[in-house]
């Protein structure tokens, strides 16, 4: 499966990082202006990266963005605009990831699955971060 993008016009709502589109080096997903930054890396043994740390750099995050990384099984993420209109579905299996940048989304487990959900925090209450679109 190739990488897929769900978008309205030029505005990207979600990306599927598919397992058949892996090439040498680092490949970044989304734009540099998104809060969720992700890359997939493929390097031969012996590659190393310079030792570094990340300095304090306060940022303002305008919306929570999420990613799902599938270890085993299969999931589907339905992508909606902000009025709960379905605009696309991305399915991911082992070794694949889905990055959700905006809009609504729902997750369905298609096969018994182990997967990670990664998103920016912190928040202490669901009401601080989430509004249900379907009642």
PyMOL commands that set and color helices and strands:
alter all, ss='L'
color gray80, all
select helices_A, chain A and resi 126-128
alter helices_A, ss='H'
color red, helices_A
select strands_A, chain A and resi 4-8+11-17+25-29+38-42+66-80+86-93+97-100+104-119
alter strands_A, ss='S'
color yellow, strands_A
deselect
rebuild
show_as cartoon
